[in-house]
């Protein structure tokens, strides 16, 4: 199998590449300067660097390599939306056609453009089944009854955010919403929730209703746990089957070390 990899930042593209290579996949990656980790080169068969906004070049890389299927994994820093970027004509047209700017609206248009060129964007969870959150307690200790009340209260809030295409994470304390995720991302939301809630907060992360799992798949990892620990958070609730836990064993070990409970809901 030959697969294109549109690689964003942080650890997700590297872990995805490792899992794909275990299945014997030939990976052709496009990496973004200033975003993608350079060490990704060690885990793929071909890698070409592009800048954010060079959509034509990315498509040409895949077409030249005979790629007809691709995945999009890892984020692009949200702050890039507010910088002056060098966009090629194809990217300029896409952004001009978008009303509300969000990961979903931008990437869905990119997916349409790829499809026109014969490149089908696949579910980003492919090869990642072992890393998905499972239902029930993931750490040895589960949430208390009061913490479960906060989780059940917060689930509807996250769904509401998703319906409005705002974010995937909320921070709850005593059935009070203390922070919601917007474009700044999960880590910022957790830190802000910790400052306001003064510890023992419950963090809930879920996919949006009708989430297109080809992109913007909810992801947590060891870094999330470190941020949660510094913020004084006590519980991390994740939607089972739809949130990826990167470096899963390490994430669980860190959570148990810090006394943080992880549960799949």
C-alpha positions as CSV (number, residue, x, y, z in Angstrom):
1,X,0.0,0.0,0.0
2,X,1.3,3.5,-0.9
3,X,-0.1,6.3,1.2
4,X,0.4,10.1,1.3
5,X,1.0,11.6,4.7
6,X,0.2,15.3,5.2
7,X,2.2,15.8,8.4
8,X,1.5,18.6,10.9
9,X,3.2,19.4,14.1
10,X,4.0,17.5,17.3
11,X,4.2,13.8,17.9
12,X,1.1,12.5,16.1
13,X,2.7,12.2,12.5
14,X,5.7,10.3,13.9
15,X,3.6,7.8,15.8
16,X,1.2,7.4,12.9
17,X,4.2,6.7,10.6
18,X,5.5,4.1,13.0
19,X,2.2,2.3,13.1
20,X,1.8,2.5,9.3
21,X,5.3,1.0,8.7
22,X,4.4,-1.9,10.9
23,X,1.7,-2.7,8.3
24,X,4.2,-2.5,5.5
25,X,2.9,0.8,4.1
26,X,5.1,2.9,1.7
27,X,4.8,6.4,3.0
28,X,5.2,9.6,1.0
29,X,5.1,12.6,3.4
30,X,4.7,16.3,2.8
31,X,6.1,18.2,5.8
32,X,5.5,21.9,6.7
33,X,8.5,24.1,7.4
34,X,8.3,25.5,10.9
35,X,5.7,23.0,12.0
36,X,6.6,19.3,11.3
37,X,9.4,17.7,13.3
38,X,12.4,17.0,11.1
39,X,12.9,13.6,12.7
40,X,9.8,12.4,10.8
41,X,12.3,11.7,7.9
42,X,13.5,8.6,9.7
43,X,10.0,7.0,9.7
44,X,8.9,7.6,6.1
45,X,10.1,6.4,2.7
46,X,9.9,9.8,1.0
47,X,9.6,13.3,2.4
48,X,9.2,16.7,0.7
49,X,9.2,20.0,2.6
50,X,6.6,22.6,1.7
51,X,5.4,25.8,3.4
52,X,1.9,26.3,4.7
53,X,-0.1,27.5,1.8
54,X,1.7,25.6,-1.0
55,X,-1.2,23.4,-1.9
56,X,-0.2,23.0,-5.6
57,X,3.3,21.7,-4.6
58,X,1.8,19.3,-2.1
59,X,-0.5,17.8,-4.7
60,X,2.3,17.6,-7.2
61,X,4.5,15.7,-4.7
62,X,1.7,13.1,-4.3
63,X,0.9,12.8,-8.0
64,X,4.5,12.4,-8.9
65,X,4.8,9.5,-6.4
66,X,1.6,7.8,-7.7
67,X,-0.3,8.5,-4.5
68,X,-4.1,8.1,-4.7
69,X,-4.9,8.0,-1.0
70,X,-3.6,10.2,1.8
71,X,-4.1,11.0,5.5
72,X,-3.8,14.3,7.3
73,X,-2.3,14.0,10.8
74,X,-1.1,16.6,13.3
75,X,-2.0,20.2,13.7
76,X,-0.9,23.4,12.1
77,X,-0.5,26.2,14.7
78,X,-3.7,28.2,14.8
79,X,-1.7,31.5,15.1
80,X,-0.7,31.0,11.4
81,X,-4.2,32.0,10.5
82,X,-3.4,35.5,11.7
83,X,0.0,35.8,10.0
84,X,0.6,37.0,6.5
85,X,1.2,33.7,4.7
86,X,2.5,33.1,1.2
87,X,-0.4,31.3,-0.4
88,X,-0.4,29.9,-3.9
89,X,-3.3,30.6,-6.2
90,X,-5.1,27.4,-5.4
91,X,-4.9,28.1,-1.6
92,X,-5.9,31.7,-2.1
93,X,-9.1,30.6,-3.9
94,X,-10.0,28.1,-1.2
95,X,-9.7,30.6,1.6
96,X,-11.6,33.2,-0.4
97,X,-14.5,30.8,-0.7
98,X,-14.7,30.0,3.0
99,X,-17.1,31.9,5.3
100,X,-16.3,30.8,8.8
101,X,-12.7,30.0,9.3
102,X,-12.2,26.8,11.3
103,X,-10.2,23.5,11.0
104,X,-13.3,21.8,9.6
105,X,-14.1,24.4,6.9
106,X,-10.5,24.7,5.8
107,X,-9.6,21.1,5.7
108,X,-12.9,20.0,4.1
109,X,-12.2,22.3,1.2
110,X,-8.6,21.0,1.0
111,X,-10.1,17.4,0.9
112,X,-12.4,18.4,-2.0
113,X,-9.4,19.9,-3.9
114,X,-7.4,16.7,-3.3
115,X,-10.3,14.5,-4.5
116,X,-10.4,16.6,-7.8
117,X,-6.8,15.6,-8.4
118,X,-7.5,11.9,-7.7
119,X,-6.2,11.8,-4.1
120,X,-8.7,10.5,-1.6
121,X,-8.3,11.7,2.0
122,X,-8.8,8.8,4.4
123,X,-9.9,8.5,8.1
124,X,-7.0,9.7,10.2
125,X,-7.5,6.9,12.7
126,X,-6.4,4.3,10.2
127,X,-3.6,2.1,11.8
128,X,-4.3,3.9,15.1
129,X,-6.8,1.5,16.6
130,X,-4.7,0.5,19.6
131,X,-4.2,4.1,20.6
132,X,-7.9,5.0,20.8
133,X,-9.5,5.6,24.2
134,X,-11.6,2.6,25.3
135,X,-14.8,2.7,27.3
136,X,-14.4,2.8,31.1
137,X,-11.5,3.6,33.4
138,X,-8.2,3.7,31.6
139,X,-6.1,4.4,34.7
140,X,-6.2,2.1,37.7
141,X,-8.4,4.5,39.6
142,X,-11.6,5.9,38.1
143,X,-13.5,9.2,38.9
144,X,-15.5,9.6,42.1
145,X,-19.3,9.9,42.0
146,X,-19.0,13.7,42.2
147,X,-16.4,13.8,39.4
148,X,-18.8,11.6,37.3
149,X,-21.5,14.2,37.8
150,X,-19.2,16.8,36.4
151,X,-18.4,14.6,33.4
152,X,-22.0,13.9,32.7
153,X,-22.8,17.6,33.0
154,X,-19.9,18.6,30.8
155,X,-20.6,16.1,28.0
156,X,-23.6,18.2,26.8
157,X,-21.5,21.4,26.9
158,X,-18.9,19.8,24.7
159,X,-21.5,18.7,22.2
160,X,-22.9,22.2,22.2
161,X,-19.5,23.6,21.4
162,X,-19.1,21.0,18.6
163,X,-22.5,21.9,17.1
164,X,-21.3,25.5,17.0
165,X,-18.0,24.4,15.5
166,X,-16.0,26.1,18.3
167,X,-14.0,23.4,20.1
168,X,-13.7,19.9,21.5
169,X,-12.7,20.5,25.2
170,X,-14.3,21.9,28.3
171,X,-13.0,22.2,31.9
172,X,-15.6,21.7,34.6
173,X,-15.6,22.1,38.4
174,X,-18.7,21.6,40.6
175,X,-21.0,21.6,37.6
176,X,-19.6,24.9,36.5
177,X,-18.0,25.6,33.1
178,X,-14.7,27.3,33.9
179,X,-13.0,27.1,30.5
180,X,-14.0,26.2,26.9
181,X,-11.7,25.4,24.0
182,X,-11.6,27.7,21.0
183,X,-8.8,28.2,18.4
184,X,-6.1,28.5,21.1
185,X,-6.2,24.7,21.7
186,X,-6.5,22.1,24.4
187,X,-3.4,22.9,26.5
188,X,-4.3,26.6,26.8
189,X,-7.9,25.6,27.8
190,X,-6.6,23.3,30.5
191,X,-4.2,25.9,31.9
192,X,-6.9,28.6,31.9
193,X,-9.3,26.2,33.6
194,X,-6.7,25.4,36.2
195,X,-6.2,29.1,37.0
196,X,-9.8,29.8,37.4
197,X,-10.9,26.6,39.1
198,X,-7.9,26.4,41.4
199,X,-7.3,22.7,41.1
200,X,-9.3,19.5,41.1
201,X,-10.9,20.3,37.7
202,X,-12.4,17.8,35.3
203,X,-11.4,18.0,31.6
204,X,-13.6,16.5,29.0
205,X,-12.5,16.0,25.3
206,X,-14.8,14.7,22.7
207,X,-15.2,14.8,18.9
208,X,-17.8,17.1,17.4
209,X,-21.2,15.8,16.5
210,X,-20.8,14.5,12.9
211,X,-17.0,14.9,13.2
212,X,-15.2,14.3,9.9
213,X,-12.6,11.8,11.1
214,X,-10.4,12.6,8.1
215,X,-9.0,15.6,10.0
216,X,-9.0,17.4,13.3
217,X,-9.3,14.1,15.2
218,X,-9.1,14.8,19.0
219,X,-5.7,13.8,20.3
220,X,-4.1,13.8,23.8
221,X,-0.8,12.5,25.0
222,X,1.9,12.7,27.6
223,X,2.2,16.5,27.1
224,X,-1.5,16.8,27.9
225,X,-1.0,15.0,31.2
226,X,1.9,17.3,32.1
227,X,-0.2,20.4,31.4
228,X,-3.1,18.9,33.4
229,X,-0.8,18.2,36.3
230,X,0.6,21.7,36.4
231,X,-2.9,23.1,36.2
232,X,-4.1,21.0,39.1
233,X,-6.5,18.9,37.1
234,X,-7.8,15.7,38.5
235,X,-9.7,13.9,35.7
236,X,-9.4,13.6,32.0
237,X,-12.6,12.2,30.3
238,X,-12.2,11.1,26.6
239,X,-14.7,10.0,24.1
240,X,-14.1,6.2,23.5
241,X,-13.2,5.2,20.0
242,X,-12.9,8.8,18.8
243,X,-10.0,10.3,20.8
244,X,-6.4,9.1,20.1
245,X,-4.0,8.7,23.1
246,X,-0.5,9.1,21.7
247,X,2.2,7.1,23.5
248,X,-0.6,5.5,25.3
249,X,1.4,3.5,27.9
250,X,3.5,6.5,28.8
251,X,0.4,8.7,29.0
252,X,-1.2,6.3,31.4
253,X,1.9,5.9,33.5
254,X,2.3,9.7,33.8
255,X,-1.4,10.1,34.8
256,X,-1.0,7.4,37.5
257,X,2.2,9.0,38.8
258,X,0.4,12.4,39.2
259,X,-2.8,10.9,40.5
260,X,-4.8,11.9,37.5
261,X,-7.7,9.7,36.5
262,X,-8.4,8.9,32.8
263,X,-11.8,7.5,31.7
264,X,-13.3,6.7,28.3
265,X,-16.9,7.9,28.0
